[in-house]
Every structure is written in C-alpha cells, then in structure tokens.
Amino acid sequence: MHYVYILRSIKFKDKFYTGRTTDLVRRLAEHNRHENEYTSRYKPWLIKTYVAFQTKEPAISFEKYLKTPSGRAFAKKRL
C-alpha cells in the first residue's frame, strides 16, 4: 500500500506536513526522531489524516495536489 498522510504538530497547532510513504508507522517515527529538517522543528507530530492507495502513481498525484493552494484548502476543510 502507498499512503498519503497529513501530520499535525502537537506543540504548534497551526503547523501541518503532507507526505507519502509505504510504511506509515515507520515514517511517523522518523519525523518524530529529527530525521527531516522541516518536521524536526515542530515535533512531536501526530497523524491527522491518511489515505491508502494500492499503487504508487495515484498516491504521488494526490500528494502533489494536497501541496497546491487548492489542495491545502480542500484538506483544511474536508480532511
């Protein structure tokens, strides 16, 4: 499975991060262990939303969409 996820910072409620992975539990642990320059500043993180895809291509497309202004607005309102 391929997952597109949105994280929310526990300490900084207005900080979100969108990413993609095949191992959601491992990836969350990496974000909370300072293995990503952006997310290390706002840790700890929790998973706000995730969507599973059977193949990689639609996951990539959805992640790219969520990182656009209209995708961020959609996520804020619906996810």
N, C-alpha and C positions, 0 to 999 in steps of 0.2 A: 504494500500500500504506500501511497505518497500522500503526505499531509501538508496542507497549508494551514498555518496557525497564526493566531494573534496573541501576543503576550501583553500583560498589563503590569506595570511596576507596582509593587505593594507600597513602597515609600512615596513615590512620585505618581500620584493618581492620574495625572494628565499625560504620562508617557506610555506609548504603545510601541510594539515592534511586530512586524509581519515577516514571516519566513516560511521556508519549505524544507521538509525532511522526510526520510523514510523511517525514522525512529524517534518518535515524539518524546518519549521519556528521557532518552539519552540527550537529545538536543536541549530540552529544558534544563537538565543538569549542567550542560556546557555553558548555557547563558548565565546560570547562577554561580558558576565557578570562574568567572572572569575570562572566558575563552573567546569573547567577542568584544572588540574595543567599544562599540556604542553601548551595548547592553550592560557592560560591566559597571558603567557609571550610575545606572539606575536599578541595580539589583536590590533585593530579590524580586523575581518575576513569578507570575502565575499565569496559567493558560486561561485566557478569556474565551477563546473560540478556536475550534479546529474543524477542518473539512477534509474528509478522506477521498482520495481518487484511486482508481485501480491502475491507472497508467500515469507516466510522468508528464506527458505533454499538456493535458488539461490542468494539472497542478501548476505547471510553470505559467500557463496563461492566466489562471486565476490569481496567482501571487502577483504577477505583473499588474493586473487590473486593480487589485487592492492597494497597490502602491501609487496609483494615479489619484488626482484630486477627486474624481467622481467615485472611485473605488473606496477611498477613505471615507467619503460622505456616506456611501452605502454601508460600510462596515460600522460606522458610528451609529447609524440609525437602525440597522437590521441585525447586526451581529453583536 
